[in-house]
Every structure is written in C-alpha cells, then in structure tokens.
C-alpha cells in the first residue's frame, strides 16, 4: 500500500482520462465512471464516481503496480487547501474510517475547488 503520510510522493498534475483510464479499467465495476485523473512522475491517482484509486508504479521497468482503492463511502471528513501566492501547491486531505488521513498534494495548476466539490457531492 502507498505511504500516504509522505505527501511528497504526490505532486500531482492534471492528466487526461484517456491516458490513464485504460490502466485502471480492469478494476472498475460495471457502471463505474472515471471522473478525473492526476499524475506525478510515475505514480497517479484516478477519481471515479465511487472511489479514489491510487497507483504506485514500482520497480525499474514500472511494470509492477500497486493499486489502492479508497471508497468515498468510507470518508469521514475532508479538507481542501488552495494554492496561494507563495505556496503554489494545493492539498486535499481525506480522513478514511479504519485508515486515517490521506494527503494528496497537487501542483497549483489543478482545480482543487472543483475536486473538493466533487468529493462533497459523493460524501454528503
């Protein structure tokens, strides 16, 4: 499982659903839709209408991957921090029942408010 306490693992930038979707498609249940994708250097995060899927690419070749599925129904609270003038990174903190806090860091170009609104629509 990904070490979510190490936020520096995730400096995520927006990515095309068409680029990352096929890599997680075998994990999706019937009717589950991809909403948005974000990519770091090798790792990436996919938001669906039911869960967040974090993918940790491992090994020198990158063929080995660890998929962590975090369903929205297990979120107890969440926090959105937008980018500022000097702090150019935005952050999304999610508290999951039985797992604890998950922090995802996004580059300033990401629309973190829209992401927070999407999470709210599935959690509330």
N, C-alpha and C positions, 0 to 999 in steps of 0.2 A: 504494500500500500504506500501511497505517496505520503511523505512527511509534510503535512500541511502547515505545521508550525514554522517551517522555514519559508517565509514569504518570498525570499529572493529567488526561489525556484520559479515563481510565476511572475514574470514581467510580460504580461500578455498584450498582444496587439490584435485588432480585429482581423479575422481571416474569412475567406469565402467558404460558405457551407458546402459548395461543390467540391472543394479541395479536400476537406477533412471528413465530410459526411460518409463517403464510402468506407473509411477505416472503422467507423463505429456502426455502420448499417447492420452487420450481423448481430449486434447486441440489442437492437431496437425491437420492441414488441409490436404486434400489429396495431396500426393506428397511431403510433408514437411519431411525432414530427420534430425535426430539427428546427430550432428557433434561431440560434446564433452560435458562432464559433470564435475562439480566440486562441492564438498560437504564441508560444515562447520560441526559443531557439529550436528545441526538439520536441518538447512536451506541448500538449494542447488541452483545451477544455471545450467541451461541447455542451450547450444548454438545449435541452429538449422541452417539450411541453409537460414532461413528467419528472425529469431529474437532471442532474448535472453529472456528466461523465468526464472524469479527469484521466488523461492518458499520459503515463510516464514511459517515454521511449528509453530503452535500456540497451547496454552493450555497444560495442564499437560499430557494428553494422546497422543498429537501430531496428533489427527485425524482431527483437523481443520487446513486448509492450505489456505494461501493467495497466489494466482498465479498472478504475474505481468508480462505482455507481453510487451516487448520493441522491436518494429520492426527496423531492420537495416536501412530501408529507411528514418527513422527519425533522424539518426545520422548526426550531422553537422561537428563534429571533434572528434578525439580520440587521446589518448596518452598512450604509453606503457613505464613503468619503470621496468627495470630488477632488479633482486636481486643482492646485492653486497657482499663484504666480511663481513662487519659488519651489514648491513641492509639486513636481509635474506628474506624479503618479496618483492614480485613483485606487481606492481599495474597496473590496466587498468582503465583509465578514459575515459568515453564516454559522449559527450555533445549531448543531445537529444533536438530537436525542441519542445518547449512547456513544457518541463520537467526540463531542466537544466542538471547539471553534475551528473553522476552516477559513483561512485568509487567502484571498486571491488579489494580486496586485496587477493593475492594468496601466499601460502607458497612457499619457494624457490625451491621446487621440481617441480613446474609447469613450463611448457614450454611456457612462456609468449610471446616469439617472434613468435612462431607458431600461437598463439591465435591472436596476432596483425596482422599477415599476413592474417589470415582467415577473420578478420573484414575488412581489407583493400580490400580483394577480393570481398566482398559483398557491400561495401560502395562506392568504387571508380569506 
